[in-house]
């Protein structure tokens, strides 16, 4: 195996799923400390300086600049260490499949063939005759984002072993709980000594994001009035009925299953309760700031309408901001982060495609906190699924692309007027 593949196969076997039911603690799971410890040890072995794994499972370390680039600003490369809780994520058993066309079979679980077809992922046709890393089908693979972690680490290993390769100081930053909306929020960016960087947390090779959804989470609490059903006429308010009405008043054509591209959505994610009380959970997404504000207002307007019908306080809506579209904060001084990424992809034979990320990255938080961080692809597919996979070549080419990319920052930018 090449270095990046060996690292990836090793990292995915470290359990590190986050827990959306434990948002008050960072990290949300103790097992993320296990992954943090592994990475801190690997960074030290590569000769990185100021290596730290803190009490919240944030890992940072700096590889010093190559000769002649010592005075230039550091560049951050960031990835997250947690695995998604959306699919089984413990006991990952990766293996390599030689793909010969047709369905890509990850494994057989309880008699069911776990497979991905070209109809589901048209890019599969590009990988005929190549090696692809899959799980055994009983868990996700955790390429999101341990592919990004492995690619960053493999780059650092290459630069450490070949000091003649040009690069500024590289700050590796690995963060917990990205999958549950926390991510880089506690990363101490003022201590990193950098003025920009990249997250490595995308999907298909060549995809590049410097725009993402703005996001919030809405909790809808419905309070019923319960009496004996035999004496309920004109008295009972059934919380289940009111909750159903609330959902039906959210535009059906603006759900995830009916949207794509730059279209935003309302997405109900969870429902609990009884006839007395019901709690609905939603995520709200949009690229446009005005449209995003309209969506949040729609939730409150629906609640107001139902309260006018059933009584004040029947429906309560609480909205928690998650992240904002990082494109709102990119200015002219950040253009080289974009240009260099596009150039580096082309230099390794990948035609880049700039796409708005229909999701969030740690880069959104970092950008709004003053550290602009667009998002690079990892090469993975089917994230958050037991059908997740990543081609071996994609892992390797991404490291080559990162090498070309960091070299561009080893040259001081031209001053105004040059």
Backbone torsions as a table, in degrees:
resi	resn	phi	psi	omega
1	UNK	NA	145.5	170.2
2	UNK	-71.7	165.6	-175.1
3	UNK	-57.7	-45.7	-176.2
4	UNK	-65.3	-35.8	179.7
5	UNK	-70.3	-42.4	178.5
6	UNK	-60.8	-43.9	179.5
7	UNK	-63.7	-44.8	-179.4
8	UNK	-60.5	-47.1	-179.6
9	UNK	-61.1	-34.8	179.7
10	UNK	-74.6	-43.9	-175.8
11	UNK	-66.8	-38.0	-176.1
12	UNK	-68.5	-17.4	179.4
13	UNK	-84.8	-0.7	174.5
14	UNK	-92.9	113.7	-178.7
15	UNK	-62.2	129.4	-179.4
16	UNK	-155.7	33.2	178.3
17	UNK	-65.6	143.6	174.2
18	UNK	-88.2	169.5	-173.5
19	UNK	-129.5	108.6	-178.5
20	UNK	-67.1	-13.0	178.9
21	UNK	-92.0	7.7	-179.7
22	UNK	-133.3	51.2	-174.9
23	UNK	-69.9	-19.0	-175.8
24	UNK	-77.3	-10.8	-177.4
25	UNK	-118.8	138.2	177.3
26	UNK	-126.3	118.7	1.2
27	UNK	-74.5	161.5	-176.9
28	UNK	-74.1	-14.6	177.4
29	UNK	-137.0	139.9	-179.9
30	UNK	-64.0	-28.7	-176.1
31	UNK	-65.1	-18.1	175.8
32	UNK	-67.3	-25.1	174.2
33	UNK	-64.0	-31.8	178.4
34	UNK	-62.5	-44.5	179.0
35	UNK	-66.7	-39.9	178.9
36	UNK	-60.7	-41.1	-179.7
37	UNK	-64.5	-41.6	178.7
38	UNK	-60.1	-45.1	-177.0
39	UNK	-69.8	-38.9	177.6
40	UNK	-61.3	-42.1	178.5
41	UNK	-63.1	-41.8	179.7
42	UNK	-66.4	-39.0	178.4
43	UNK	-63.1	-41.9	178.0
44	UNK	-63.1	-39.4	-179.2
45	UNK	-64.7	-24.6	179.2
46	UNK	-88.1	0.7	178.4
47	UNK	84.5	16.8	178.7
48	UNK	-70.4	153.3	-178.3
49	UNK	-104.0	160.4	176.0
50	UNK	52.0	39.9	-179.7
51	UNK	-73.5	131.4	-178.6
52	UNK	-146.5	133.8	167.8
53	UNK	-117.6	110.0	-170.6
54	UNK	-90.2	-175.9	-175.2
55	UNK	-67.6	-13.4	178.4
56	UNK	-104.6	10.9	179.1
57	UNK	70.2	25.5	169.2
58	UNK	-86.3	132.0	-178.9
59	UNK	-118.8	127.9	175.8
60	UNK	-135.5	151.8	177.0
61	UNK	-167.5	150.9	-174.3
62	UNK	-121.8	128.1	170.4
63	UNK	-94.4	121.6	-175.9
64	UNK	-60.0	156.2	-176.8
65	UNK	-68.5	156.6	173.5
66	UNK	-73.4	164.9	-177.7
67	UNK	-57.1	129.6	179.7
68	UNK	94.1	-12.8	-178.9
69	UNK	-112.1	11.7	-173.2
70	UNK	-62.8	-30.9	-175.8
71	UNK	-89.4	3.0	-177.2
72	UNK	-89.5	155.9	179.3
73	UNK	-60.9	145.8	176.4
74	UNK	-69.9	157.8	177.6
75	UNK	-117.6	130.5	179.3
76	UNK	-92.2	136.4	168.9
77	UNK	-121.8	122.3	-169.8
78	UNK	-125.3	140.3	173.6
79	UNK	-147.8	162.6	-179.1
80	UNK	-107.1	147.6	-172.9
81	UNK	-95.3	-12.7	-177.5
82	UNK	-85.5	151.6	174.1
83	UNK	-99.1	155.4	-177.9
84	UNK	-67.3	139.9	173.0
85	UNK	-84.5	5.5	-176.6
86	UNK	-76.8	-11.7	178.0
87	UNK	-146.7	161.8	177.1
88	UNK	-53.5	132.3	-172.9
89	UNK	-131.4	5.2	-179.7
90	UNK	-103.4	142.1	179.4
91	UNK	73.6	39.0	179.4
92	UNK	-64.1	129.4	178.0
93	UNK	-121.0	91.2	-177.0
94	UNK	-76.4	150.1	171.7
95	UNK	-149.6	162.6	-176.4
96	UNK	-106.0	128.3	-179.4
97	UNK	-111.4	130.9	173.2
98	UNK	-83.1	112.2	-173.2
99	UNK	-88.0	122.7	-177.9
100	UNK	-114.0	15.9	179.1
101	UNK	105.0	169.2	-177.4
102	UNK	74.3	-146.3	-179.9
103	UNK	-76.8	139.0	172.9
104	UNK	-89.5	112.5	-176.9
105	UNK	-95.3	118.6	177.5
106	UNK	-80.3	-41.3	-178.3
107	UNK	176.8	-175.9	177.5
108	UNK	-124.2	122.5	-176.5
109	UNK	-122.9	116.4	-179.4
110	UNK	52.3	40.5	177.2
111	UNK	84.0	-6.3	179.7
112	UNK	-96.6	129.7	176.9
113	UNK	-79.0	119.3	178.1
114	UNK	-92.7	111.5	-172.0
115	UNK	-144.6	160.5	174.5
116	UNK	-122.8	131.0	-178.0
117	UNK	-102.5	159.0	175.8
118	UNK	-60.9	-25.2	176.9
119	UNK	-68.1	-35.7	179.3
120	UNK	-76.5	-39.9	179.7
121	UNK	-131.9	92.2	-178.3
122	UNK	-57.4	-26.1	179.7
123	UNK	-63.4	-15.9	179.6
124	UNK	-53.6	-34.1	-178.0
125	UNK	-60.8	-22.7	179.2
126	UNK	-73.7	-17.3	-169.4
127	UNK	-107.8	13.6	177.4
128	UNK	-60.7	130.1	-178.8
129	UNK	85.8	3.1	-179.6
130	UNK	-108.0	164.2	175.2
131	UNK	-88.4	137.6	-178.8
132	UNK	-130.4	135.2	177.4
133	UNK	-90.8	127.9	177.6
134	UNK	-130.5	165.7	164.9
135	UNK	-82.0	-175.8	177.0
136	UNK	-85.3	6.1	178.5
137	UNK	95.0	-11.3	179.8
138	UNK	-91.8	-15.3	179.0
139	UNK	-138.4	169.1	167.7
140	UNK	-70.6	171.0	-179.2
141	UNK	-89.0	-28.5	-175.7
142	UNK	75.2	25.0	170.6
143	UNK	-62.5	-27.1	171.1
144	UNK	-93.3	94.8	10.8
145	UNK	-130.1	32.0	-179.6
146	UNK	-73.7	-15.0	168.6
147	UNK	-65.2	-45.2	177.2
148	UNK	-62.3	-41.4	177.7
149	UNK	-60.1	-48.6	-177.8
150	UNK	-64.1	-38.0	-179.1
151	UNK	-67.0	-41.4	177.1
152	UNK	-64.3	-46.0	-179.0
153	UNK	-63.9	-39.7	179.0
154	UNK	-66.0	-36.1	175.0
155	UNK	-61.8	-47.6	-179.8
156	UNK	-60.3	-39.7	178.5
157	UNK	-63.0	-40.1	179.6
158	UNK	-66.2	-44.8	-179.4
159	UNK	-66.2	-37.4	179.1
160	UNK	-65.4	-38.9	-177.7
161	UNK	-79.8	-16.6	-177.5
162	UNK	-130.5	76.2	-173.0
163	UNK	-62.6	-13.6	178.6
164	UNK	-75.8	-15.8	178.9
165	UNK	-70.0	129.0	-174.5
166	UNK	-77.1	140.0	177.0
167	UNK	-172.6	149.9	171.0
168	UNK	-76.1	-178.4	171.0
169	UNK	-60.4	133.5	-179.3
170	UNK	-109.5	122.5	176.1
171	UNK	-100.8	114.5	174.2
172	UNK	-85.9	130.9	179.7
173	UNK	-131.9	114.4	-179.9
174	UNK	-114.3	126.9	-169.2
175	UNK	-123.8	152.9	-179.9
176	UNK	-91.8	169.1	163.2
177	UNK	58.0	25.4	176.1
178	UNK	-63.5	-36.5	-174.8
179	UNK	-67.1	-17.1	179.7
180	UNK	-113.2	21.3	170.6
181	UNK	87.2	6.2	-177.5
182	UNK	-97.2	-59.7	171.0
183	UNK	51.9	-125.6	-169.1
184	UNK	-82.9	12.4	-172.5
185	UNK	-62.2	-27.6	179.9
186	UNK	-102.1	5.8	178.1
187	UNK	-69.0	127.1	-175.8
188	UNK	-85.3	82.6	-171.4
189	UNK	-67.5	-25.6	-179.9
190	UNK	-67.9	-17.3	180.0
191	UNK	-93.3	-3.9	-174.5
192	UNK	-84.2	-21.1	179.1
193	UNK	68.7	28.7	-177.0
194	UNK	-121.8	156.6	176.4
195	UNK	-115.0	4.7	177.9
196	UNK	-179.7	175.9	179.8
197	UNK	176.5	-161.5	-178.3
198	UNK	-142.7	144.9	161.4
199	UNK	-91.3	147.2	177.1
200	UNK	-116.7	86.3	-168.8
201	UNK	-152.2	25.6	-179.0
202	UNK	-95.0	-161.9	-176.1
203	UNK	-117.4	-112.4	-171.6
204	UNK	-58.7	142.0	178.7
205	UNK	-49.8	136.7	177.2
206	UNK	94.0	-22.0	178.6
207	UNK	-70.1	133.6	-176.7
208	UNK	-136.1	133.1	-175.3
209	UNK	-125.7	125.1	164.6
210	UNK	-126.2	18.4	175.2
211	UNK	-139.6	138.8	-179.8
212	UNK	-145.6	171.9	174.2
213	UNK	-58.3	150.0	153.7
214	UNK	-86.6	145.4	-168.8
215	UNK	-140.5	142.7	169.7
216	UNK	-146.4	163.2	178.8
217	UNK	-117.5	129.3	-179.5
218	UNK	-112.5	133.1	173.7
219	UNK	-112.6	121.6	-178.4
220	UNK	-108.6	117.2	-180.0
221	UNK	-107.3	122.3	-179.3
222	UNK	-111.3	125.4	-177.4
223	UNK	-112.7	115.8	-179.6
224	UNK	-89.1	174.3	172.4
225	UNK	-120.6	114.9	-174.1
226	UNK	-107.3	133.1	170.9
227	UNK	-138.3	173.7	175.9
228	UNK	-58.7	131.6	-176.8
229	UNK	-60.2	-22.3	177.7
230	UNK	-71.8	-16.7	180.0
231	UNK	-125.8	36.7	-169.6
232	UNK	-90.6	-15.3	-172.6
233	UNK	-56.3	125.2	177.2
234	UNK	65.3	10.5	179.5
235	UNK	-121.6	-50.3	-175.9
236	UNK	-65.1	138.8	167.0
237	UNK	-123.1	106.9	-176.5
238	UNK	-83.4	116.5	-176.6
239	UNK	-61.3	-32.4	178.8
240	UNK	-64.2	-43.0	179.5
241	UNK	-62.6	-44.7	-178.7
242	UNK	-66.5	-40.5	177.7
243	UNK	-61.8	-39.7	177.4
244	UNK	-63.0	-41.4	178.2
245	UNK	-63.8	-40.7	178.6
246	UNK	-57.5	-50.6	-178.2
247	UNK	-62.2	-39.1	-178.1
248	UNK	-69.0	-20.9	-180.0
249	UNK	-87.2	-10.0	173.0
250	UNK	-79.1	127.5	-173.3
251	UNK	-51.5	119.8	-175.5
252	UNK	-64.6	-31.7	-177.9
253	UNK	-78.0	-3.0	179.2
254	UNK	-111.5	36.8	172.2
255	UNK	-100.1	159.2	-175.6
256	UNK	-55.7	-36.2	-176.0
257	UNK	-70.3	-6.3	179.5
258	UNK	-120.6	14.1	-176.2
259	UNK	-129.7	159.1	176.8
260	UNK	-161.4	178.6	176.5
261	UNK	57.8	-123.1	-178.1
262	UNK	-96.2	11.6	179.2
263	UNK	-80.3	133.3	176.7
264	UNK	-86.7	-177.5	-178.5
265	UNK	-160.1	164.7	163.7
266	UNK	-108.3	132.7	-177.5
267	UNK	-132.6	109.1	174.1
268	UNK	-72.7	127.3	-174.4
269	UNK	-111.8	-20.7	-174.6
270	UNK	-160.4	147.9	175.0
271	UNK	-143.2	133.4	176.1
272	UNK	-140.3	157.1	172.8
273	UNK	135.1	-160.9	-175.9
274	UNK	-149.9	-172.2	178.6
275	UNK	-63.7	-21.6	179.8
276	UNK	-81.9	-45.6	-176.9
277	UNK	-145.7	137.6	178.0
278	UNK	-132.6	140.1	173.8
279	UNK	-119.5	126.1	175.7
280	UNK	-110.5	138.2	175.8
281	UNK	-115.3	135.6	179.2
282	UNK	-130.6	153.2	161.6
283	UNK	-114.1	143.2	-177.9
284	UNK	-119.3	133.2	-176.2
285	UNK	-138.9	141.9	170.8
286	UNK	-166.3	153.6	177.6
287	UNK	-87.1	-35.7	-176.3
288	UNK	-85.8	130.5	-175.6
289	UNK	-62.1	-42.1	-179.6
290	UNK	-67.3	-41.4	178.9
291	UNK	-66.8	-35.2	177.7
292	UNK	-64.1	-44.3	177.4
293	UNK	-62.4	-37.1	178.1
294	UNK	-63.5	-38.4	179.9
295	UNK	-64.5	-44.5	177.7
296	UNK	-61.9	-39.0	179.0
297	UNK	-65.8	-35.0	178.3
298	UNK	-60.1	-42.5	178.7
299	UNK	-59.1	-42.9	-178.7
300	UNK	-71.8	-35.1	179.1
301	UNK	-66.1	-39.8	177.5
302	UNK	-63.1	-42.5	177.9
303	UNK	-61.3	-42.6	-179.9
304	UNK	-63.3	-39.7	178.9
305	UNK	-62.8	-45.2	-179.0
306	UNK	-69.7	-33.1	176.5
307	UNK	-66.9	-34.8	176.1
308	UNK	-65.8	-29.4	-180.0
309	UNK	-82.7	-43.1	-170.3
310	UNK	-108.2	-9.6	-179.3
311	UNK	118.6	139.6	-178.6
312	UNK	-57.2	135.8	179.6
313	UNK	90.1	-2.4	178.2
314	UNK	-65.5	-41.6	-178.9
315	UNK	-122.3	127.5	175.6
316	UNK	-121.3	137.7	179.5
317	UNK	-120.2	125.3	175.1
318	UNK	-118.1	127.1	-177.2
319	UNK	-116.9	125.7	-179.8
320	UNK	-112.3	116.6	177.3
321	UNK	-62.0	142.6	177.6
322	UNK	-112.5	-58.0	176.4
323	UNK	-159.5	168.3	-178.3
324	UNK	-120.6	161.7	177.2
325	UNK	-63.1	115.4	-175.2
326	UNK	-66.4	-18.3	178.8
327	UNK	-61.5	-24.3	179.6
328	UNK	-63.7	-21.3	-174.1
329	UNK	-109.9	-2.6	179.3
330	UNK	-81.5	127.0	179.7
331	UNK	-119.0	-177.4	-178.4
332	UNK	-56.6	-34.1	-178.5
333	UNK	-69.4	-15.8	-178.6
334	UNK	-96.3	1.5	-173.2
335	UNK	-62.8	-32.3	-177.3
336	UNK	-68.2	-26.1	173.7
337	UNK	-59.5	-38.3	179.8
338	UNK	-75.3	-50.3	-176.3
339	UNK	-61.0	-44.6	-178.3
340	UNK	-62.6	-39.0	-179.9
341	UNK	-65.0	-41.7	179.4
342	UNK	-65.5	-41.3	179.2
343	UNK	-64.4	-43.4	-177.3
344	UNK	-63.5	-37.9	176.5
345	UNK	-62.1	-46.1	-178.5
346	UNK	-64.0	-34.0	-177.4
347	UNK	-68.2	-20.1	176.2
348	UNK	-107.0	18.6	173.1
349	UNK	84.9	16.7	179.0
350	UNK	-109.0	124.9	175.9
351	UNK	-84.4	113.1	-174.5
352	UNK	-72.2	150.9	176.8
353	UNK	-129.7	118.2	179.0
354	UNK	-84.4	117.9	-178.3
355	UNK	-129.9	143.9	172.9
356	UNK	-72.3	129.5	-176.9
357	UNK	-75.3	119.7	177.4
358	UNK	-85.4	62.1	-177.6
359	UNK	173.1	-167.8	179.9
360	UNK	-123.9	159.5	174.0
361	UNK	-131.5	166.4	173.1
362	UNK	-59.4	-24.4	179.6
363	UNK	-62.1	-29.5	178.5
364	UNK	-63.5	-47.9	177.9
365	UNK	-62.9	-46.5	-177.0
366	UNK	-63.6	-40.6	179.6
367	UNK	-62.1	-43.8	179.9
368	UNK	-70.4	-18.9	177.1
369	UNK	-93.7	6.0	173.6
370	UNK	103.8	4.3	177.9
371	UNK	-118.3	91.8	-176.2
372	UNK	-60.4	126.8	-175.1
373	UNK	-143.2	87.6	170.9
374	UNK	-67.2	174.2	-169.9
375	UNK	-116.7	131.7	178.7
376	UNK	-103.0	155.0	179.6
377	UNK	-76.0	153.6	173.4
378	UNK	-106.8	-21.6	-176.8
379	UNK	99.4	2.3	-176.4
380	UNK	-86.4	163.6	179.7
381	UNK	-138.9	159.2	174.3
382	UNK	57.7	42.0	179.8
383	UNK	-57.8	151.2	177.9
384	UNK	67.3	25.6	-175.0
385	UNK	-140.3	152.7	174.5
386	UNK	-68.4	-10.0	177.5
387	UNK	-95.6	11.1	-179.4
388	UNK	-61.3	141.5	177.7
389	UNK	-153.6	162.4	174.4
390	UNK	-146.1	128.1	177.0
391	UNK	-67.7	142.8	178.5
392	UNK	-58.3	-44.0	-178.0
393	UNK	-61.9	-33.8	-179.6
394	UNK	-65.8	-40.1	175.7
395	UNK	-59.9	-45.5	-175.1
396	UNK	-70.2	-41.9	-179.4
397	UNK	-67.5	-32.9	178.5
398	UNK	-63.0	-38.9	177.0
399	UNK	-64.1	-41.1	176.9
400	UNK	-60.7	-42.6	179.6
401	UNK	-63.9	-42.0	178.9
402	UNK	-62.7	-37.4	177.9
403	UNK	-60.8	-45.7	178.0
404	UNK	-64.3	-38.6	-176.5
405	UNK	-65.3	-50.0	-176.0
406	UNK	-67.0	-27.3	178.6
407	UNK	-62.1	-31.1	-178.5
408	UNK	-67.5	-24.8	-179.5
409	UNK	-90.0	3.3	176.9
410	UNK	-88.3	5.4	177.7
411	UNK	-118.2	130.7	180.0
412	UNK	-63.0	138.0	178.5
413	UNK	-66.1	148.5	178.8
414	UNK	-65.6	142.5	177.1
415	UNK	-77.5	165.5	-178.8
416	UNK	-57.3	133.5	177.4
417	UNK	94.4	-11.0	-179.7
418	UNK	-85.9	NA	NA
